[in-house]
Amino acid sequence: MYCVCKEHVELAIDKFVDEYEDAPDLVNLAETTFRDWKPPEHCQWCEGPAEILIV
């Protein structure tokens, strides 16, 4: 699972496919809420806002 900014979506997809050998689902964090989990505020690879969840 990766929480990334729009700039790092392609990198996160590549890493996900390398690790799991399957296509990920992409979730727009601005349009989705979670009851028991709060997404991080920043991208895993930079200080940009985490906008996309790759699962």
Distance bins in CASP14 RR format, pairs under 12 A and 6 or more apart:
PFRMAT RR
TARGET T0000
AUTHOR 0000-0000-0000
RMODE 2
METHOD distances of the structure
MODEL  1
1 12 0 0 0 0 1 0 0 0 0 0 0
1 15 0 0 0 0 0 1 0 0 0 0 0
1 16 0 0 0 0 1 0 0 0 0 0 0
1 19 0 0 0 0 0 1 0 0 0 0 0
1 20 0 0 0 0 0 1 0 0 0 0 0
1 24 0 0 0 0 1 0 0 0 0 0 0
1 25 0 0 0 0 0 1 0 0 0 0 0
1 26 0 0 0 0 0 1 0 0 0 0 0
1 27 0 0 0 0 1 0 0 0 0 0 0
1 37 0 0 0 0 0 1 0 0 0 0 0
1 39 0 0 0 0 0 1 0 0 0 0 0
1 40 0 0 0 0 0 1 0 0 0 0 0
1 44 0 0 0 0 1 0 0 0 0 0 0
1 50 0 0 0 0 0 1 0 0 0 0 0
1 52 0 0 0 0 0 1 0 0 0 0 0
1 53 1 0 0 1 0 0 0 0 0 0 0
1 54 1 0 0 1 0 0 0 0 0 0 0
1 55 1 0 1 0 0 0 0 0 0 0 0
2 8 0 0 0 0 1 0 0 0 0 0 0
2 9 0 0 0 0 1 0 0 0 0 0 0
2 10 0 0 0 0 0 1 0 0 0 0 0
2 11 0 0 0 0 1 0 0 0 0 0 0
2 12 1 1 0 0 0 0 0 0 0 0 0
2 13 0 0 0 0 1 0 0 0 0 0 0
2 14 0 0 0 0 0 1 0 0 0 0 0
2 15 1 0 0 1 0 0 0 0 0 0 0
2 16 1 0 0 1 0 0 0 0 0 0 0
2 17 0 0 0 0 0 1 0 0 0 0 0
2 18 0 0 0 0 0 1 0 0 0 0 0
2 19 0 0 0 0 1 0 0 0 0 0 0
2 20 0 0 0 0 0 1 0 0 0 0 0
2 24 0 0 0 0 1 0 0 0 0 0 0
2 25 0 0 0 0 0 1 0 0 0 0 0
2 26 0 0 0 0 1 0 0 0 0 0 0
2 27 0 0 0 0 0 1 0 0 0 0 0
2 29 0 0 0 0 0 1 0 0 0 0 0
2 39 0 0 0 0 0 1 0 0 0 0 0
2 40 0 0 0 0 0 1 0 0 0 0 0
2 43 0 0 0 0 1 0 0 0 0 0 0
2 44 1 0 1 0 0 0 0 0 0 0 0
2 45 0 0 0 0 1 0 0 0 0 0 0
2 50 0 0 0 0 1 0 0 0 0 0 0
2 51 0 0 0 0 0 1 0 0 0 0 0
2 52 0 0 0 0 1 0 0 0 0 0 0
2 53 1 0 0 1 0 0 0 0 0 0 0
2 54 1 0 1 0 0 0 0 0 0 0 0
2 55 0 0 0 0 1 0 0 0 0 0 0
3 9 0 0 0 0 0 1 0 0 0 0 0
3 12 0 0 0 0 1 0 0 0 0 0 0
3 26 0 0 0 0 0 1 0 0 0 0 0
3 27 0 0 0 0 1 0 0 0 0 0 0
3 28 0 0 0 0 0 1 0 0 0 0 0
3 29 1 0 0 1 0 0 0 0 0 0 0
3 32 0 0 0 0 0 1 0 0 0 0 0
3 34 0 0 0 0 0 1 0 0 0 0 0
3 37 0 0 0 0 0 1 0 0 0 0 0
3 38 0 0 0 0 0 1 0 0 0 0 0
3 39 1 0 1 0 0 0 0 0 0 0 0
3 40 1 0 1 0 0 0 0 0 0 0 0
3 41 0 0 0 0 1 0 0 0 0 0 0
3 42 0 0 0 0 1 0 0 0 0 0 0
3 43 1 0 0 1 0 0 0 0 0 0 0
3 44 1 0 0 1 0 0 0 0 0 0 0
3 45 0 0 0 0 0 1 0 0 0 0 0
3 46 0 0 0 0 0 1 0 0 0 0 0
3 48 0 0 0 0 0 1 0 0 0 0 0
3 49 0 0 0 0 1 0 0 0 0 0 0
3 50 1 0 1 0 0 0 0 0 0 0 0
3 51 0 0 0 0 1 0 0 0 0 0 0
3 52 1 0 0 1 0 0 0 0 0 0 0
3 53 1 0 1 0 0 0 0 0 0 0 0
3 54 1 0 0 1 0 0 0 0 0 0 0
3 55 0 0 0 0 1 0 0 0 0 0 0
4 10 0 0 0 0 1 0 0 0 0 0 0
4 11 1 0 0 1 0 0 0 0 0 0 0
4 12 1 0 1 0 0 0 0 0 0 0 0
4 13 0 0 0 0 1 0 0 0 0 0 0
4 14 0 0 0 0 0 1 0 0 0 0 0
4 15 0 0 0 0 1 0 0 0 0 0 0
4 16 0 0 0 0 0 1 0 0 0 0 0
4 24 0 0 0 0 0 1 0 0 0 0 0
4 26 0 0 0 0 1 0 0 0 0 0 0
4 27 0 0 0 0 0 1 0 0 0 0 0
4 28 0 0 0 0 0 1 0 0 0 0 0
4 29 0 0 0 0 1 0 0 0 0 0 0
4 39 0 0 0 0 0 1 0 0 0 0 0
4 40 0 0 0 0 1 0 0 0 0 0 0
4 42 0 0 0 0 1 0 0 0 0 0 0
4 43 1 0 1 0 0 0 0 0 0 0 0
4 44 1 0 1 0 0 0 0 0 0 0 0
4 45 1 0 0 1 0 0 0 0 0 0 0
4 46 0 0 0 0 1 0 0 0 0 0 0
4 47 0 0 0 0 0 1 0 0 0 0 0
4 48 0 0 0 0 1 0 0 0 0 0 0
4 49 0 0 0 0 1 0 0 0 0 0 0
4 50 1 0 0 1 0 0 0 0 0 0 0
4 51 1 0 0 1 0 0 0 0 0 0 0
4 52 1 0 1 0 0 0 0 0 0 0 0
4 53 0 0 0 0 1 0 0 0 0 0 0
4 54 1 0 0 1 0 0 0 0 0 0 0
4 55 0 0 0 0 0 1 0 0 0 0 0
5 11 0 0 0 0 0 1 0 0 0 0 0
5 12 0 0 0 0 1 0 0 0 0 0 0
5 29 0 0 0 0 0 1 0 0 0 0 0
5 30 0 0 0 0 0 1 0 0 0 0 0
5 40 0 0 0 0 0 1 0 0 0 0 0
5 41 0 0 0 0 0 1 0 0 0 0 0
5 42 0 0 0 0 1 0 0 0 0 0 0
5 43 1 1 0 0 0 0 0 0 0 0 0
5 44 0 0 0 0 1 0 0 0 0 0 0
5 45 0 0 0 0 1 0 0 0 0 0 0
5 46 1 0 0 1 0 0 0 0 0 0 0
5 47 0 0 0 0 1 0 0 0 0 0 0
5 48 1 0 1 0 0 0 0 0 0 0 0
5 49 1 0 1 0 0 0 0 0 0 0 0
5 50 1 0 0 1 0 0 0 0 0 0 0
5 51 1 0 1 0 0 0 0 0 0 0 0
5 52 1 0 0 1 0 0 0 0 0 0 0
5 53 0 0 0 0 0 1 0 0 0 0 0
5 54 0 0 0 0 0 1 0 0 0 0 0
6 12 0 0 0 0 0 1 0 0 0 0 0
6 26 0 0 0 0 0 1 0 0 0 0 0
6 28 0 0 0 0 0 1 0 0 0 0 0
6 29 0 0 0 0 0 1 0 0 0 0 0
6 30 0 0 0 0 0 1 0 0 0 0 0
6 43 0 0 0 0 1 0 0 0 0 0 0
6 46 0 0 0 0 0 1 0 0 0 0 0
6 48 0 0 0 0 1 0 0 0 0 0 0
6 49 0 0 0 0 1 0 0 0 0 0 0
6 50 0 0 0 0 0 1 0 0 0 0 0
6 51 1 0 1 0 0 0 0 0 0 0 0
6 52 1 0 0 1 0 0 0 0 0 0 0
6 54 0 0 0 0 0 1 0 0 0 0 0
7 43 1 0 0 1 0 0 0 0 0 0 0
7 44 0 0 0 0 0 1 0 0 0 0 0
7 45 0 0 0 0 1 0 0 0 0 0 0
7 46 1 0 0 1 0 0 0 0 0 0 0
7 47 0 0 0 0 0 1 0 0 0 0 0
7 48 1 0 0 1 0 0 0 0 0 0 0
7 49 0 0 0 0 0 1 0 0 0 0 0
7 50 0 0 0 0 0 1 0 0 0 0 0
7 51 0 0 0 0 1 0 0 0 0 0 0
7 52 0 0 0 0 0 1 0 0 0 0 0
8 14 0 0 0 0 0 1 0 0 0 0 0
8 15 0 0 0 0 1 0 0 0 0 0 0
8 16 0 0 0 0 0 1 0 0 0 0 0
8 42 0 0 0 0 0 1 0 0 0 0 0
8 43 1 0 1 0 0 0 0 0 0 0 0
8 44 1 0 0 1 0 0 0 0 0 0 0
8 45 1 0 1 0 0 0 0 0 0 0 0
8 46 1 0 0 1 0 0 0 0 0 0 0
8 47 0 0 0 0 0 1 0 0 0 0 0
8 48 0 0 0 0 1 0 0 0 0 0 0
8 49 0 0 0 0 0 1 0 0 0 0 0
8 50 0 0 0 0 1 0 0 0 0 0 0
8 51 0 0 0 0 1 0 0 0 0 0 0
8 52 0 0 0 0 1 0 0 0 0 0 0
8 54 0 0 0 0 1 0 0 0 0 0 0
9 15 0 0 0 0 0 1 0 0 0 0 0
9 16 0 0 0 0 0 1 0 0 0 0 0
9 24 0 0 0 0 1 0 0 0 0 0 0
9 26 1 0 0 1 0 0 0 0 0 0 0
9 27 0 0 0 0 0 1 0 0 0 0 0
9 28 0 0 0 0 0 1 0 0 0 0 0
9 29 0 0 0 0 0 1 0 0 0 0 0
9 43 0 0 0 0 1 0 0 0 0 0 0
9 44 0 0 0 0 0 1 0 0 0 0 0
9 45 0 0 0 0 0 1 0 0 0 0 0
9 50 0 0 0 0 0 1 0 0 0 0 0
9 51 0 0 0 0 1 0 0 0 0 0 0
9 52 1 0 1 0 0 0 0 0 0 0 0
9 53 0 0 0 0 0 1 0 0 0 0 0
9 54 1 0 0 1 0 0 0 0 0 0 0
10 16 0 0 0 0 0 1 0 0 0 0 0
10 17 0 0 0 0 0 1 0 0 0 0 0
10 24 0 0 0 0 0 1 0 0 0 0 0
10 26 0 0 0 0 0 1 0 0 0 0 0
10 45 0 0 0 0 0 1 0 0 0 0 0
10 52 0 0 0 0 0 1 0 0 0 0 0
10 54 0 0 0 0 0 1 0 0 0 0 0
11 17 0 0 0 0 0 1 0 0 0 0 0
11 18 0 0 0 0 0 1 0 0 0 0 0
11 43 0 0 0 0 1 0 0 0 0 0 0
11 44 0 0 0 0 1 0 0 0 0 0 0
11 45 1 0 0 1 0 0 0 0 0 0 0
11 46 0 0 0 0 0 1 0 0 0 0 0
11 52 0 0 0 0 0 1 0 0 0 0 0
11 54 0 0 0 0 1 0 0 0 0 0 0
12 18 0 0 0 0 0 1 0 0 0 0 0
12 19 0 0 0 0 0 1 0 0 0 0 0
12 20 0 0 0 0 0 1 0 0 0 0 0
12 24 1 0 0 1 0 0 0 0 0 0 0
12 25 0 0 0 0 0 1 0 0 0 0 0
12 26 0 0 0 0 1 0 0 0 0 0 0
12 27 0 0 0 0 0 1 0 0 0 0 0
12 43 0 0 0 0 1 0 0 0 0 0 0
12 44 1 0 0 1 0 0 0 0 0 0 0
12 45 0 0 0 0 1 0 0 0 0 0 0
12 46 0 0 0 0 0 1 0 0 0 0 0
12 50 0 0 0 0 0 1 0 0 0 0 0
12 51 0 0 0 0 0 1 0 0 0 0 0
12 52 1 0 0 1 0 0 0 0 0 0 0
12 53 0 0 0 0 1 0 0 0 0 0 0
12 54 1 0 1 0 0 0 0 0 0 0 0
12 55 0 0 0 0 0 1 0 0 0 0 0
13 19 0 0 0 0 0 1 0 0 0 0 0
13 20 0 0 0 0 0 1 0 0 0 0 0
13 22 0 0 0 0 0 1 0 0 0 0 0
13 23 0 0 0 0 1 0 0 0 0 0 0
13 24 1 0 0 1 0 0 0 0 0 0 0
13 25 0 0 0 0 0 1 0 0 0 0 0
13 26 1 0 0 1 0 0 0 0 0 0 0
13 52 0 0 0 0 1 0 0 0 0 0 0
13 53 0 0 0 0 0 1 0 0 0 0 0
13 54 1 0 0 1 0 0 0 0 0 0 0
13 55 0 0 0 0 0 1 0 0 0 0 0
14 20 0 0 0 0 0 1 0 0 0 0 0
14 23 0 0 0 0 0 1 0 0 0 0 0
14 24 0 0 0 0 0 1 0 0 0 0 0
14 54 0 0 0 0 0 1 0 0 0 0 0
15 21 0 0 0 0 0 1 0 0 0 0 0
15 24 0 0 0 0 1 0 0 0 0 0 0
15 44 0 0 0 0 1 0 0 0 0 0 0
15 45 0 0 0 0 1 0 0 0 0 0 0
15 54 0 0 0 0 1 0 0 0 0 0 0
16 22 1 0 0 1 0 0 0 0 0 0 0
16 23 0 0 0 0 1 0 0 0 0 0 0
16 24 1 0 1 0 0 0 0 0 0 0 0
16 25 0 0 0 0 1 0 0 0 0 0 0
16 26 0 0 0 0 1 0 0 0 0 0 0
16 44 0 0 0 0 0 1 0 0 0 0 0
16 52 0 0 0 0 0 1 0 0 0 0 0
16 53 0 0 0 0 0 1 0 0 0 0 0
16 54 1 0 1 0 0 0 0 0 0 0 0
16 55 0 0 0 0 1 0 0 0 0 0 0
17 23 1 0 0 1 0 0 0 0 0 0 0
17 24 1 0 0 1 0 0 0 0 0 0 0
17 54 0 0 0 0 0 1 0 0 0 0 0
18 24 0 0 0 0 0 1 0 0 0 0 0
19 54 0 0 0 0 0 1 0 0 0 0 0
19 55 0 0 0 0 0 1 0 0 0 0 0
20 54 0 0 0 0 0 1 0 0 0 0 0
20 55 0 0 0 0 1 0 0 0 0 0 0
22 54 0 0 0 0 0 1 0 0 0 0 0
22 55 0 0 0 0 0 1 0 0 0 0 0
23 54 0 0 0 0 0 1 0 0 0 0 0
23 55 0 0 0 0 0 1 0 0 0 0 0
24 52 0 0 0 0 0 1 0 0 0 0 0
24 53 0 0 0 0 1 0 0 0 0 0 0
24 54 1 0 1 0 0 0 0 0 0 0 0
24 55 1 0 0 1 0 0 0 0 0 0 0
25 32 0 0 0 0 0 1 0 0 0 0 0
25 52 0 0 0 0 0 1 0 0 0 0 0
25 53 0 0 0 0 1 0 0 0 0 0 0
25 54 1 0 0 1 0 0 0 0 0 0 0
25 55 1 0 1 0 0 0 0 0 0 0 0
26 32 0 0 0 0 0 1 0 0 0 0 0
26 51 0 0 0 0 0 1 0 0 0 0 0
26 52 1 0 1 0 0 0 0 0 0 0 0
26 53 1 0 0 1 0 0 0 0 0 0 0
26 54 1 0 1 0 0 0 0 0 0 0 0
26 55 0 0 0 0 1 0 0 0 0 0 0
27 33 0 0 0 0 0 1 0 0 0 0 0
27 34 0 0 0 0 1 0 0 0 0 0 0
27 37 0 0 0 0 0 1 0 0 0 0 0
27 39 0 0 0 0 1 0 0 0 0 0 0
27 50 0 0 0 0 0 1 0 0 0 0 0
27 51 0 0 0 0 1 0 0 0 0 0 0
27 52 1 0 0 1 0 0 0 0 0 0 0
27 53 1 0 1 0 0 0 0 0 0 0 0
27 54 1 0 0 1 0 0 0 0 0 0 0
27 55 1 0 0 1 0 0 0 0 0 0 0
28 39 0 0 0 0 0 1 0 0 0 0 0
28 50 0 0 0 0 0 1 0 0 0 0 0
28 51 1 0 0 1 0 0 0 0 0 0 0
28 52 1 0 0 1 0 0 0 0 0 0 0
28 53 0 0 0 0 1 0 0 0 0 0 0
28 54 0 0 0 0 0 1 0 0 0 0 0
29 37 0 0 0 0 0 1 0 0 0 0 0
29 38 0 0 0 0 0 1 0 0 0 0 0
29 39 1 0 1 0 0 0 0 0 0 0 0
29 40 0 0 0 0 1 0 0 0 0 0 0
29 41 0 0 0 0 0 1 0 0 0 0 0
29 42 0 0 0 0 0 1 0 0 0 0 0
29 43 0 0 0 0 0 1 0 0 0 0 0
29 49 0 0 0 0 1 0 0 0 0 0 0
29 50 1 0 0 1 0 0 0 0 0 0 0
29 51 1 0 1 0 0 0 0 0 0 0 0
29 52 1 0 0 1 0 0 0 0 0 0 0
29 53 1 0 1 0 0 0 0 0 0 0 0
29 54 0 0 0 0 0 1 0 0 0 0 0
29 55 0 0 0 0 0 1 0 0 0 0 0
30 39 0 0 0 0 0 1 0 0 0 0 0
30 49 0 0 0 0 1 0 0 0 0 0 0
30 50 0 0 0 0 0 1 0 0 0 0 0
30 51 1 0 0 1 0 0 0 0 0 0 0
30 52 0 0 0 0 1 0 0 0 0 0 0
30 53 0 0 0 0 0 1 0 0 0 0 0
31 51 0 0 0 0 0 1 0 0 0 0 0
31 52 0 0 0 0 0 1 0 0 0 0 0
31 53 0 0 0 0 0 1 0 0 0 0 0
32 39 0 0 0 0 1 0 0 0 0 0 0
32 51 0 0 0 0 0 1 0 0 0 0 0
32 52 0 0 0 0 0 1 0 0 0 0 0
32 53 1 0 0 1 0 0 0 0 0 0 0
32 55 0 0 0 0 0 1 0 0 0 0 0
33 39 0 0 0 0 1 0 0 0 0 0 0
33 53 0 0 0 0 0 1 0 0 0 0 0
34 53 0 0 0 0 1 0 0 0 0 0 0
34 55 0 0 0 0 0 1 0 0 0 0 0
37 53 0 0 0 0 1 0 0 0 0 0 0
37 55 0 0 0 0 0 1 0 0 0 0 0
38 50 0 0 0 0 0 1 0 0 0 0 0
38 53 0 0 0 0 0 1 0 0 0 0 0
39 49 0 0 0 0 0 1 0 0 0 0 0
39 50 1 0 1 0 0 0 0 0 0 0 0
39 51 0 0 0 0 1 0 0 0 0 0 0
39 52 0 0 0 0 1 0 0 0 0 0 0
39 53 1 0 0 1 0 0 0 0 0 0 0
39 54 0 0 0 0 0 1 0 0 0 0 0
39 55 0 0 0 0 0 1 0 0 0 0 0
40 47 0 0 0 0 0 1 0 0 0 0 0
40 48 0 0 0 0 0 1 0 0 0 0 0
40 49 0 0 0 0 1 0 0 0 0 0 0
40 50 1 0 1 0 0 0 0 0 0 0 0
40 51 0 0 0 0 0 1 0 0 0 0 0
40 52 0 0 0 0 0 1 0 0 0 0 0
40 53 0 0 0 0 1 0 0 0 0 0 0
41 47 0 0 0 0 1 0 0 0 0 0 0
41 48 0 0 0 0 1 0 0 0 0 0 0
41 49 1 0 0 1 0 0 0 0 0 0 0
41 50 1 0 0 1 0 0 0 0 0 0 0
41 51 0 0 0 0 0 1 0 0 0 0 0
42 48 1 0 1 0 0 0 0 0 0 0 0
42 49 1 0 0 1 0 0 0 0 0 0 0
42 50 1 0 1 0 0 0 0 0 0 0 0
42 51 0 0 0 0 0 1 0 0 0 0 0
43 49 1 0 0 1 0 0 0 0 0 0 0
43 50 1 0 1 0 0 0 0 0 0 0 0
43 51 1 0 0 1 0 0 0 0 0 0 0
43 52 0 0 0 0 1 0 0 0 0 0 0
43 53 0 0 0 0 0 1 0 0 0 0 0
43 54 0 0 0 0 0 1 0 0 0 0 0
44 50 1 0 0 1 0 0 0 0 0 0 0
44 51 0 0 0 0 0 1 0 0 0 0 0
44 52 0 0 0 0 0 1 0 0 0 0 0
44 53 0 0 0 0 0 1 0 0 0 0 0
44 54 0 0 0 0 1 0 0 0 0 0 0
45 54 0 0 0 0 0 1 0 0 0 0 0
END
